């Protein structure tokens, strides 16, 4: 009888060990930290199956990709150098006081730390200034996707009355009067001629060179298995499964490069912003905004397109309840523009410990700031 019990005990022990070693985990599995660390120490294609809904655009998480800009190419390097100088030059603005770096400061991870940006005559924008780190990756620019390229994007803030307020017809003439710019344009484009096209191409090329640095998560993926704490390992697992973050924040840059309505349209109220609809005029796009990447997200508060959330606990609590749902008044029932939250949004019911673990994992996506400056502007 004792031999039978011992045999059964050994079989049971073996089954338990096998279940811990298996990579086919689901949301309901309660795994020890040792088990999680072991399975996440394997290549990503052996990781537990993520919780991904039908319709989500999914790519597995990965290491930081490089910028597509070849800085070893002298001609490209010269364009980047010119773009960097222009980026920091307040003379691109009508008042000669506001530069691109006013809203996208390198020491703030290329954002400005404000709820919304402040521009010409201290006029406020309606949206938060997103970070420019890894901006080369996005297929459409601005929160509402109204620009299809960085060249197109660059003109908008320079010309906007509440941002840099520059007369675009006058800008080339203005910079042409600055003789110190002549050698930079000659090195970049082969002649000293200054045009808006060359200005925006330079700014765009410089911005494509702006990348974040490696994070503890990148080092973990590169086989430094001590780069993540136990809590961050748990957070990684929750991020990909129960917390459902992976549905929109996936791939090496933690964005699906898509647009979603997260319930913050403020329809028919103060702060109303219809997002992508303003560009496409399609009712199904009301309230949709670009999915931001999460690298250095813990350093780029406040969050969301309107900058209304300065605290990550508040962000997590909102997602935990499934984000706000539009309250429908009788007169709005048949309104074709009535916003509808994205189907990927669902209440999570995470415990405080689970929310803390996800936030801890977000901390593991943080990299050092890149100190970029121009010592002296052309005169």
The 8 nearest C-alpha neighbors of each residue, nearest first, counted from 0:
[[1, 3, 2, 4, 5, 6, 7, 8],
 [0, 2, 4, 3, 5, 6, 7, 8],
 [3, 1, 5, 0, 4, 6, 7, 8],
 [2, 4, 6, 0, 1, 5, 7, 8],
 [5, 3, 1, 7, 6, 2, 8, 0],
 [4, 6, 8, 2, 7, 3, 1, 9],
 [5, 7, 3, 9, 8, 4, 2, 10],
 [8, 6, 10, 4, 9, 5, 11, 3],
 [9, 7, 5, 11, 6, 10, 4, 12],
 [8, 10, 12, 6, 11, 7, 13, 5],
 [9, 11, 7, 13, 12, 8, 6, 14],
 [12, 10, 8, 14, 13, 9, 7, 15],
 [13, 11, 9, 15, 14, 10, 8, 16],
 [12, 14, 10, 16, 11, 15, 17, 9],
 [13, 15, 17, 11, 12, 16, 18, 10],
 [16, 14, 18, 12, 17, 13, 11, 19],
 [15, 17, 13, 19, 18, 14, 12, 20],
 [16, 18, 14, 20, 15, 19, 13, 21],
 [17, 19, 15, 21, 20, 16, 14, 22],
 [20, 18, 16, 17, 21, 34, 15, 30],
 [19, 21, 17, 18, 16, 22, 38, 34],
 [22, 20, 18, 19, 23, 17, 24, 38],
 [23, 21, 47, 24, 46, 45, 38, 20],
 [22, 24, 47, 21, 48, 25, 46, 45],
 [25, 23, 47, 22, 28, 48, 26, 21],
 [24, 26, 27, 28, 23, 48, 47, 240],
 [27, 25, 241, 28, 240, 24, 50, 237],
 [28, 26, 25, 29, 24, 241, 30, 240],
 [29, 27, 26, 25, 30, 24, 31, 19],
 [28, 30, 27, 31, 26, 25, 24, 32],
 [31, 29, 28, 34, 35, 32, 19, 33],
 [30, 32, 34, 33, 35, 29, 19, 36],
 [31, 33, 35, 34, 36, 30, 229, 233],
 [32, 34, 36, 31, 35, 37, 30, 229],
 [35, 33, 37, 31, 32, 36, 19, 30],
 [36, 34, 32, 38, 37, 33, 39, 31],
 [35, 37, 33, 39, 34, 38, 40, 32],
 [36, 38, 34, 40, 35, 39, 33, 41],
 [37, 39, 35, 40, 36, 41, 46, 34],
 [40, 38, 36, 41, 37, 46, 35, 43],
 [39, 41, 37, 38, 36, 224, 42, 222],
 [40, 42, 39, 38, 45, 43, 46, 37],
 [43, 41, 44, 45, 40, 46, 39, 220],
 [42, 44, 46, 45, 41, 39, 59, 60],
 [43, 45, 42, 46, 41, 59, 47, 48],
 [46, 44, 43, 42, 41, 22, 47, 38],
 [45, 47, 43, 44, 39, 22, 38, 48],
 [48, 46, 22, 24, 23, 49, 45, 25],
 [47, 49, 23, 46, 24, 50, 25, 22],
 [50, 48, 239, 240, 51, 47, 245, 25],
 [49, 51, 240, 243, 239, 52, 48, 241],
 [52, 50, 246, 49, 55, 53, 245, 243],
 [53, 51, 55, 54, 50, 246, 343, 243],
 [52, 54, 55, 51, 56, 343, 246, 342],
 [53, 55, 52, 56, 343, 51, 57, 342],
 [54, 56, 53, 52, 246, 57, 51, 247],
 [57, 55, 255, 54, 58, 246, 247, 257],
 [56, 58, 55, 249, 246, 59, 255, 250],
 [57, 59, 250, 249, 60, 56, 255, 251],
 [60, 58, 250, 249, 61, 57, 251, 43],
 [61, 59, 250, 251, 249, 58, 253, 62],
 [60, 62, 251, 250, 59, 63, 220, 217],
 [61, 63, 217, 251, 64, 220, 60, 216],
 [62, 64, 251, 213, 65, 61, 217, 252],
 [63, 65, 62, 66, 251, 252, 61, 210],
 [66, 64, 67, 63, 210, 68, 133, 208],
 [65, 67, 68, 208, 210, 207, 64, 135],
 [68, 66, 69, 65, 207, 208, 135, 64],
 [67, 69, 66, 208, 70, 207, 204, 75],
 [70, 68, 71, 72, 67, 75, 76, 66],
 [69, 71, 76, 72, 68, 75, 73, 79],
 [72, 70, 69, 73, 76, 75, 68, 74],
 [71, 73, 70, 75, 74, 69, 76, 77],
 [74, 72, 76, 75, 71, 77, 70, 78],
 [73, 75, 77, 76, 72, 187, 78, 186],
 [76, 74, 78, 77, 72, 73, 79, 70],
 [75, 77, 73, 79, 70, 74, 78, 72],
 [78, 76, 187, 80, 74, 75, 79, 186],
 [77, 79, 187, 75, 81, 201, 80, 76],
 [80, 78, 205, 82, 76, 77, 81, 204],
 [81, 79, 77, 83, 82, 78, 76, 84],
 [82, 80, 78, 84, 83, 79, 183, 201],
 [83, 81, 201, 202, 79, 85, 205, 80],
 [82, 84, 86, 80, 81, 85, 205, 79],
 [83, 85, 81, 86, 87, 82, 88, 373],
 [84, 86, 88, 82, 87, 83, 81, 202],
 [87, 85, 83, 99, 84, 88, 82, 100],
 [86, 88, 84, 85, 98, 100, 99, 89],
 [87, 89, 85, 90, 98, 86, 91, 84],
 [90, 88, 98, 97, 95, 96, 91, 92],
 [91, 89, 95, 92, 88, 96, 93, 98],
 [90, 92, 89, 88, 98, 95, 93, 165],
 [93, 91, 163, 165, 95, 90, 94, 97],
 [92, 94, 165, 164, 95, 163, 91, 166],
 [93, 95, 96, 92, 97, 90, 119, 164],
 [96, 94, 90, 89, 92, 93, 97, 91],
 [95, 97, 89, 94, 92, 98, 90, 93],
 [98, 96, 89, 92, 101, 95, 163, 99],
 [99, 97, 89, 100, 101, 88, 87, 86],
 [98, 100, 86, 101, 102, 87, 103, 97],
 [99, 101, 103, 104, 98, 102, 87, 86],
 [100, 102, 98, 99, 103, 97, 104, 111],
 [101, 103, 111, 100, 110, 99, 104, 116],
 [104, 102, 109, 110, 100, 111, 101, 99],
 [103, 105, 109, 100, 107, 110, 106, 111],
 [106, 104, 109, 108, 107, 370, 371, 369],
 [105, 107, 108, 104, 368, 370, 369, 109],
 [108, 106, 104, 109, 105, 110, 111, 112],
 [109, 107, 105, 106, 110, 368, 130, 104],
 [108, 110, 103, 104, 105, 130, 107, 131],
 [109, 111, 103, 130, 107, 104, 108, 129],
 [112, 110, 102, 113, 103, 104, 107, 128],
 [111, 113, 300, 110, 299, 301, 114, 107],
 [114, 112, 115, 111, 116, 301, 127, 306],
 [113, 115, 306, 127, 301, 307, 305, 112],
 [116, 114, 127, 126, 113, 124, 125, 306],
 [115, 117, 124, 123, 128, 127, 113, 102],
 [118, 116, 123, 121, 122, 124, 115, 162],
 [117, 119, 162, 121, 122, 161, 123, 163],
 [118, 120, 162, 161, 121, 122, 163, 164],
 [121, 119, 122, 118, 161, 117, 162, 94],
 [120, 122, 118, 119, 117, 123, 161, 162],
 [123, 121, 118, 161, 120, 117, 119, 124],
 [124, 122, 117, 116, 118, 121, 125, 161],
 [123, 125, 116, 126, 115, 117, 161, 122],
 [124, 126, 115, 123, 305, 127, 116, 270],
 [127, 125, 305, 115, 304, 124, 128, 306],
 [126, 128, 115, 306, 305, 304, 114, 116],
 [129, 127, 110, 116, 115, 126, 102, 111],
 [130, 128, 110, 127, 131, 109, 103, 291],
 [129, 131, 110, 109, 132, 108, 128, 103],
 [132, 130, 134, 109, 133, 129, 209, 103],
 [131, 133, 210, 134, 209, 130, 211, 109],
 [132, 134, 210, 135, 209, 136, 131, 211],
 [133, 135, 131, 136, 132, 137, 207, 206],
 [136, 134, 207, 133, 137, 206, 66, 67],
 [137, 135, 134, 133, 138, 256, 207, 252],
 [138, 136, 139, 135, 134, 256, 140, 133],
 [137, 139, 136, 147, 140, 256, 148, 135],
 [140, 138, 147, 144, 137, 146, 148, 145],
 [139, 141, 144, 146, 147, 145, 137, 152],
 [142, 140, 144, 143, 145, 146, 139, 152],
 [141, 143, 289, 288, 144, 304, 140, 274],
 [142, 144, 275, 274, 141, 288, 145, 289],
 [145, 143, 140, 139, 141, 146, 142, 275],
 [144, 146, 143, 278, 141, 140, 147, 139],
 [147, 145, 140, 152, 144, 148, 139, 151],
 [146, 148, 139, 140, 138, 145, 151, 149],
 [149, 147, 151, 150, 146, 152, 139, 140],
 [148, 150, 152, 203, 151, 153, 140, 147],
 [151, 149, 199, 203, 148, 153, 152, 200],
 [152, 150, 148, 149, 153, 146, 154, 147],
 [151, 153, 149, 146, 150, 154, 155, 148],
 [154, 152, 150, 151, 155, 199, 149, 156],
 [155, 153, 157, 152, 156, 151, 158, 199],
 [154, 156, 158, 157, 153, 152, 159, 151],
 [157, 155, 159, 158, 162, 154, 163, 153],
 [158, 156, 163, 154, 155, 165, 159, 164],
 [157, 159, 165, 164, 155, 156, 154, 163],
 [160, 158, 156, 164, 162, 161, 157, 155],
 [159, 161, 164, 162, 158, 163, 119, 165],
 [162, 160, 119, 122, 118, 159, 164, 123],
 [161, 163, 118, 119, 159, 156, 160, 164],
 [164, 162, 92, 157, 165, 119, 156, 97],
 [165, 163, 160, 158, 93, 159, 162, 92],
 [164, 166, 93, 158, 92, 163, 157, 167],
 [167, 165, 169, 168, 170, 158, 164, 93],
 [166, 168, 170, 169, 165, 158, 195, 171],
 [169, 167, 166, 170, 171, 172, 195, 165],
 [168, 170, 167, 166, 172, 171, 173, 165],
 [169, 171, 173, 167, 172, 168, 174, 166],
 [172, 170, 174, 194, 173, 193, 169, 175],
 [173, 171, 175, 169, 170, 174, 176, 193],
 [172, 174, 170, 171, 175, 176, 169, 177],
 [173, 175, 177, 171, 176, 172, 170, 180],
 [176, 174, 172, 177, 173, 171, 193, 178],
 [175, 177, 174, 173, 178, 172, 180, 171],
 [176, 178, 174, 175, 179, 378, 180, 377],
 [179, 177, 180, 181, 176, 378, 175, 377],
 [178, 180, 377, 378, 177, 181, 182, 183],
 [179, 181, 183, 178, 377, 182, 177, 184],
 [180, 182, 191, 184, 183, 178, 179, 185],
 [183, 181, 185, 184, 180, 186, 191, 179],
 [184, 182, 186, 180, 185, 181, 81, 187],
 [185, 183, 187, 191, 181, 186, 182, 188],
 [184, 186, 190, 189, 191, 182, 188, 183],
 [187, 185, 183, 184, 189, 188, 182, 77],
 [186, 188, 78, 77, 184, 185, 189, 183],
 [189, 187, 185, 190, 184, 186, 78, 191],
 [188, 190, 185, 186, 187, 191, 184, 192],
 [191, 189, 185, 192, 188, 184, 186, 181],
 [190, 192, 185, 181, 184, 193, 182, 189],
 [193, 191, 190, 194, 184, 185, 181, 175],
 [192, 194, 171, 191, 175, 197, 195, 184],
 [195, 193, 197, 196, 171, 198, 192, 170],
 [194, 196, 198, 197, 199, 171, 193, 170],
 [195, 197, 194, 199, 198, 200, 150, 193],
 [198, 196, 200, 194, 195, 199, 201, 193],
 [197, 199, 195, 201, 196, 200, 194, 202],
 [198, 200, 202, 150, 201, 196, 197, 153],
 [199, 201, 197, 203, 202, 198, 150, 196],
 [202, 200, 82, 204, 198, 199, 78, 203],
 [203, 201, 82, 199, 205, 200, 204, 206],
 [204, 202, 149, 206, 200, 150, 201, 205],
 [205, 203, 207, 201, 206, 202, 79, 200],
 [206, 204, 79, 82, 202, 208, 207, 203],
 [205, 207, 203, 208, 209, 204, 202, 134],
 [206, 208, 135, 204, 205, 209, 203, 134],
 [207, 209, 205, 206, 66, 68, 210, 204],
 [210, 208, 206, 132, 207, 133, 131, 205],
 [211, 209, 133, 132, 208, 66, 212, 65],
 [212, 210, 132, 133, 366, 213, 209, 294],
 [211, 213, 366, 214, 210, 367, 63, 369],
 [212, 214, 217, 366, 63, 211, 215, 218],
 [213, 215, 366, 217, 216, 364, 365, 363],
 [214, 216, 218, 226, 363, 217, 219, 227],
 [217, 215, 219, 214, 218, 363, 364, 220],
 [218, 216, 62, 220, 214, 219, 215, 213],
 [217, 219, 221, 215, 216, 220, 223, 226],
 [218, 220, 223, 216, 224, 226, 221, 222],
 [219, 221, 217, 222, 218, 216, 62, 223],
 [220, 222, 218, 219, 223, 217, 62, 224],
 [221, 223, 219, 220, 224, 218, 40, 225],
 [224, 222, 219, 218, 225, 226, 221, 220],
 [223, 225, 219, 222, 226, 40, 227, 220],
 [224, 226, 227, 223, 228, 219, 222, 218],
 [225, 227, 219, 215, 224, 223, 218, 228],
 [228, 226, 225, 231, 232, 215, 219, 229],
 [229, 227, 231, 230, 232, 226, 225, 360],
 [228, 230, 232, 231, 233, 32, 227, 36],
 [229, 231, 233, 356, 228, 232, 234, 359],
 [230, 232, 360, 234, 228, 233, 359, 229],
 [233, 231, 235, 229, 234, 230, 228, 227],
 [232, 234, 230, 236, 231, 235, 356, 237],
 [233, 235, 357, 356, 231, 237, 360, 232],
 [236, 234, 238, 232, 233, 237, 360, 231],
 [235, 237, 233, 239, 234, 238, 240, 232],
 [236, 238, 240, 234, 241, 242, 239, 235],
 [239, 237, 235, 242, 244, 236, 240, 234],
 [238, 240, 245, 49, 236, 237, 243, 50],
 [241, 239, 50, 237, 49, 243, 242, 26],
 [240, 242, 237, 243, 26, 238, 239, 50],
 [241, 243, 238, 237, 244, 240, 347, 239],
 [244, 242, 245, 241, 240, 246, 239, 238],
 [245, 243, 238, 246, 242, 248, 247, 239],
 [244, 246, 248, 239, 249, 243, 247, 238],
 [247, 245, 51, 244, 55, 243, 248, 57],
 [248, 246, 255, 245, 249, 254, 244, 290],
 [249, 247, 254, 253, 245, 244, 255, 246],
 [248, 250, 253, 254, 245, 60, 58, 255],
 [249, 251, 60, 58, 59, 253, 252, 61],
 [250, 252, 61, 60, 62, 253, 63, 249],
 [253, 251, 250, 292, 254, 294, 63, 293],
 [254, 252, 249, 248, 292, 250, 293, 251],
 [255, 253, 248, 292, 249, 256, 252, 290],
 [254, 256, 257, 247, 249, 248, 56, 290],
 [257, 255, 254, 290, 137, 138, 289, 258],
 [256, 258, 255, 289, 290, 259, 254, 247],
 [259, 257, 289, 288, 287, 290, 256, 260],
 [258, 260, 287, 288, 341, 261, 289, 257],
 [261, 259, 287, 286, 341, 340, 262, 288],
 [260, 262, 263, 340, 259, 341, 322, 344],
 [263, 261, 323, 340, 260, 264, 322, 324],
 [262, 264, 265, 261, 323, 286, 260, 322],
 [263, 265, 286, 266, 272, 271, 262, 273],
 [266, 264, 271, 268, 263, 270, 267, 269],
 [265, 267, 271, 264, 268, 338, 272, 337],
 [268, 266, 271, 265, 269, 270, 264, 272],
 [269, 267, 265, 266, 271, 270, 264, 272],
 [268, 270, 271, 265, 267, 266, 272, 264],
 [271, 269, 265, 272, 268, 264, 305, 125],
 [272, 270, 265, 266, 269, 268, 264, 267],
 [271, 273, 264, 274, 270, 286, 265, 266],
 [272, 274, 286, 285, 276, 264, 277, 275],
 [275, 273, 143, 286, 287, 276, 272, 288],
 [274, 276, 143, 287, 277, 278, 284, 288],
 [277, 275, 284, 285, 280, 279, 278, 274],
 [278, 276, 275, 280, 274, 279, 273, 143],
 [279, 277, 276, 275, 145, 280, 143, 144],
 [278, 280, 276, 281, 277, 275, 284, 282],
 [281, 279, 276, 277, 278, 282, 284, 275],
 [280, 282, 279, 283, 284, 276, 285, 278],
 [283, 281, 336, 284, 285, 335, 280, 276],
 [282, 284, 281, 285, 276, 336, 338, 339],
 [285, 283, 276, 282, 281, 287, 275, 286],
 [286, 284, 276, 273, 282, 287, 283, 338],
 [287, 285, 273, 264, 274, 260, 284, 338],
 [286, 288, 260, 259, 275, 258, 274, 284],
 [289, 287, 258, 142, 143, 259, 274, 275],
 [288, 290, 258, 142, 257, 291, 143, 259],
 [289, 291, 258, 254, 257, 256, 288, 292],
 [292, 290, 254, 289, 293, 253, 256, 248],
 [291, 293, 254, 253, 252, 294, 290, 248],
 [294, 292, 296, 253, 295, 291, 252, 248],
 [293, 295, 364, 296, 292, 365, 252, 253],
 [296, 294, 365, 298, 297, 364, 293, 366],
 [295, 297, 293, 299, 298, 294, 361, 300],
 [296, 298, 295, 299, 362, 300, 361, 365],
 [299, 297, 296, 295, 300, 108, 107, 365],
 [298, 300, 296, 297, 301, 112, 110, 295],
 [301, 299, 302, 309, 298, 112, 297, 296],
 [300, 302, 309, 306, 308, 114, 299, 112],
 [301, 303, 306, 300, 308, 309, 307, 304],
 [304, 302, 306, 305, 307, 308, 301, 127],
 [303, 305, 127, 126, 306, 142, 302, 288],
 [306, 304, 126, 127, 307, 303, 115, 125],
 [305, 307, 114, 302, 301, 127, 303, 308],
 [306, 308, 305, 309, 114, 302, 301, 303],
 [307, 309, 302, 301, 310, 306, 314, 313],
 [310, 308, 301, 300, 302, 307, 311, 306],
 [309, 311, 313, 312, 308, 314, 301, 300],
 [312, 310, 314, 313, 315, 309, 308, 358],
 [311, 313, 315, 314, 310, 316, 354, 358],
 [312, 314, 316, 311, 310, 315, 317, 308],
 [313, 315, 311, 317, 312, 316, 318, 308],
 [316, 314, 312, 318, 317, 313, 319, 311],
 [317, 315, 319, 313, 314, 318, 312, 320],
 [318, 316, 322, 314, 319, 315, 320, 313],
 [319, 317, 321, 322, 315, 320, 316, 314],
 [318, 320, 347, 316, 346, 317, 321, 348],
 [321, 319, 346, 318, 317, 322, 347, 316],
 [320, 322, 346, 345, 318, 319, 344, 317],
 [321, 323, 317, 318, 320, 262, 324, 261],
 [324, 322, 262, 325, 321, 263, 317, 261],
 [323, 325, 262, 326, 322, 340, 339, 321],
 [324, 326, 327, 323, 338, 262, 339, 266],
 [327, 325, 324, 328, 323, 266, 331, 337],
 [326, 328, 331, 325, 332, 329, 330, 337],
 [327, 329, 331, 330, 326, 332, 325, 333],
 [330, 328, 331, 332, 327, 333, 326, 334],
 [329, 331, 328, 332, 333, 334, 327, 337],
 [332, 330, 334, 328, 329, 333, 327, 337],
 [333, 331, 329, 334, 330, 327, 328, 337],
 [334, 332, 331, 335, 330, 337, 329, 336],
 [333, 335, 331, 336, 337, 332, 330, 338],
 [336, 334, 337, 333, 282, 338, 332, 331],
 [337, 335, 282, 334, 338, 285, 283, 333],
 [336, 338, 334, 335, 339, 331, 266, 285],
 [339, 337, 285, 336, 286, 340, 325, 266],
 [340, 338, 341, 337, 260, 325, 262, 285],
 [339, 341, 260, 262, 261, 342, 338, 324],
 [340, 342, 260, 343, 344, 259, 261, 339],
 [341, 343, 344, 340, 345, 339, 260, 54],
 [342, 344, 341, 345, 52, 246, 55, 247],
 [345, 343, 342, 321, 341, 346, 340, 322],
 [346, 344, 321, 347, 343, 320, 342, 318],
 [345, 347, 321, 320, 319, 348, 318, 344],
 [346, 348, 319, 349, 242, 345, 320, 321],
 [349, 347, 319, 346, 350, 320, 242, 241],
 [350, 348, 347, 353, 354, 319, 351, 242],
 [349, 351, 353, 352, 354, 348, 355, 347],
 [350, 352, 354, 353, 355, 349, 356, 316],
 [351, 353, 355, 350, 354, 356, 349, 357],
 [354, 352, 356, 350, 355, 351, 349, 357],
 [355, 353, 351, 357, 356, 352, 349, 350],
 [354, 356, 352, 358, 353, 357, 359, 351],
 [355, 357, 234, 359, 353, 230, 354, 358],
 [358, 356, 234, 360, 354, 359, 355, 238],
 [359, 357, 361, 355, 360, 356, 354, 362],
 [358, 360, 356, 362, 357, 361, 231, 355],
 [359, 361, 231, 363, 234, 357, 362, 358],
 [362, 360, 358, 363, 364, 359, 357, 297],
 [361, 363, 359, 360, 364, 365, 297, 358],
 [362, 364, 360, 361, 215, 365, 216, 214],
 [365, 363, 294, 361, 362, 214, 295, 216],
 [366, 364, 295, 363, 362, 214, 294, 297],
 [365, 367, 214, 212, 213, 295, 368, 364],
 [368, 366, 369, 212, 365, 211, 214, 213],
 [369, 367, 106, 108, 370, 366, 105, 107],
 [368, 370, 371, 105, 367, 106, 108, 211],
 [371, 369, 105, 106, 368, 372, 367, 108],
 [372, 370, 369, 105, 373, 106, 83, 104],
 [371, 373, 374, 370, 87, 105, 83, 84],
 [372, 374, 375, 84, 376, 87, 371, 83],
 [373, 375, 372, 376, 84, 371, 87, 377],
 [376, 374, 373, 377, 378, 84, 372, 88],
 [375, 377, 378, 373, 84, 88, 374, 179],
 [378, 376, 179, 180, 375, 177, 178, 84],
 [377, 179, 177, 178, 376, 180, 375, 176]]
